[in-house]
Amino acid sequence: MFARTYSGVIVGVDAHLVEVEADTSLGLPHFNVVGLPDASVQEARERVRSAIKNSGFDFPYNKRLTINLAPADIRKEGSFFDLSIAIGLLAATEQLDRGNLGDFVIIGELALEGTVRGVSGAFSIALMARRERKKLIIPNQNAEEVAFIEGVEAYPVSSLAETVAFLSGNIEISPVPFREMPKGDEVAYDVDFSDVKGQEHAKRALEVAAAGGHNVLLIGPPGAGKTMLAKRLPTILPPLSLEEALETTKVYSVAGLLSNNTPIVLQRPFRSPHHTISTPGLAGGGTVPRPGEISLAHNGVLFLDEFPEFRRDSLEVLRQPLEEGYVSISRAKLTITYPARFTLVAAMNPCPCGYFGDLAKACTCSPTQIHKYLAKISGPLLDRIDIHIEVPRIPQEKLLQETVGESSERIRKRVARAREIQARRFEGTNIHFNAHMNSRQIREFCPLSSEVKEVLRSAISKLDLSARAYDRIIKVARTIADLDGSENIEVYHIGEAIQYRALDRKFW
Amino acid sequence: MGDNKVRKGRFGEEIARRFLQALGYEIIALNFRTKIGEIDIIAKDEEDFVFVEVKMREDVDKWGLPAEAVTSHKREKMKDVALLYLQKQGVKKEVGMRFEVVEVLPKLGKARLIRDIF
C-alpha cells in the first residue's frame, strides 16, 4: 500500500516542501530510504522501527518498505523526517486513516521509545508551511518558536502515539496560539554606554558608525576598553524591525540556537568569535551546513578581537558579506546562501606587544615586527572599514572619577534621526546607509563646497593619506553631517571625519 | 565429536519444529539445503512464507544467547537461500516473507521465537 505525507528540508535558511512517499509491498523484507538522504536520514530507519514498535503499533517486518523523499535532487539532512516517515508507514499499513494527511507538514525527531524530540529549523519550516497553505505538526519543544508566525496552524505533539491519535481524530490538540512580537524598544540590554568611563572620542566614533552603517577598527593597548566599547554598540543601534527580527530568528532557528526559553531573537546580536575560529566556523558551511558567526551576527554586530591574529583566509571571506550582505558557500553539489549583514567592529593592538604609542609603557617590538603584524590585514579588507580610531588607555584618576557618561538611549535617539535622514535620501535606491554609497552616489549626495574641498585636499597631502581614504572620509563626513541635522557637509564635519583615519596616518 | 554436534542440532530442530507447530505454523520443508547454504525450517503462517533458523545453546552463561550467533552474514545468506527456494518452488517473489529465529535452551527447558531479525 501507498501513503504520502509532507515534511520539509532546510537549504540555507529557507525551507522547501518535501513529499515523503511510503510504499509497502510484498517481497524480500527490506527498509529502504531513497531521495538523496544523508547518513542522519538513513538512520531514521532504526528510530522509526523502534518508535513504531514501542508505541504499540505493528512494524510491517514481512514487507518491503520503500520511502522516497521528493524532490529527489535536494540533499536531505537532519533528523526531522522521522515523524513523517513513521506516519507514512502507519498510513501505508492502514494503521492510520489516510484521509487528511495531505493537509499537514509533519516534522519531528523520534526517540526509540516513541516520544518526539525537538528539531532545529522549525521557524523556517513554519514559514514554508504558511507559504504552502498547509497545517503543521511540530514537536512540543518547538512550539514557542513558531508562535510568532501569524497565519500558520501549528499543532504541538509529544509522541508518535499522540500524533496518530490526533490525525485519526481521536483526540483534540489546540494549535499554538499566535503571539505578537514584542516591540523592539521594549527590549532591554544589560549593558549601557554610561558604563564606559572616558573614551569620549571612541564613543563618538561608534555613534557615527551606528548612524551610517560604517565598520570600525579600534586600535589600542590591552585593557583600554576596546571590548567593552564594542559590546555596547548594539545598544545604540535602532531596535530590530519586525522584518529584521524574523530574518535573524530564521538564522538562529536553522543553527539550532532557539529554545522555548528564547524562542525568538529580539536584540541585535553581538557575536565575538575567538581568533582561532576556522573559516567554516566564521563564514558558515561544514559537512552538515550551518550558518557561521557572520550569519549569527546578521542585523547586529560582529566583533573580531585581536583582528590580525585571525587566519588570513578566514578574514578574506569577510569581503563578500561586507559588500553584499550575504555569504555564498559553494560545495560540490549545491551553493548555499546565508544572510550576513552586520556591522564589523575589529579590535587590535597597535603592535605585537600592545604598547606602541602608549604614554606610560614602552613598546618592546622591533619595526619589522610591527610592520609584519600590521601587514596581516590586507588592503582590500581594510578598504571596507571606514572608521579607524585609537583607543588609548584611560589614566587611573579618570577611571576613579564618579562621572556618568551619556546613556545608550540618548545616543540611540540621535542615531535613529540620522538613519531617518538616510532612509529619505536613499529612497528608490537599493542601499540604506551612507557606508554603502558607490562613487557615483557620493558625487550625487555629497556635494562639497570649494572651502571643504580645500581642507580635504590639504589634509590628504599633509597627512599623506592614501587615495582610498578620500571616498571614505566623504562618506563618514556625510554621516556626521546627518547626525548634525545639516544639509551640507561643512568644514568641521570633514575635520572630524579625517580624524577617523588613524591607520592611514600613523601606521600604514 | 562431529556426529555429536549433528545429533544435538537435529535435537534442537525437532524441538523448534514442534514449537512452531504449536504456534500454528504449517511446516513445509525441513533442512532445505542448497549449494549456497541451508535453511533449517520453512513454514507458512497465514499468507507469509517464514524462514526459520534454529539455534541452540546448552550453556548461556558461557556462550551467550543463541540468537547472537545469527550474524549479518548469516542473515544475508538466509535471504539468498529463501529466494532460491521460492524460485525452485515456482512461487513469485512478491509474497509476504518473514525471517525468524528459534532459540532453544534445553537446560532451561525453553524455546523462544524471534520474529524480526533484520
Interface residues (C-beta under 8 A of the other chain):
Chain A: S25 L26 G27 L28 P29 H30 F31 F59 Y61 N62 K63
Chain B: D48 K79 A82 L83 K93 E94 V95 G96 M97 R98 F99 R115 D116 F118
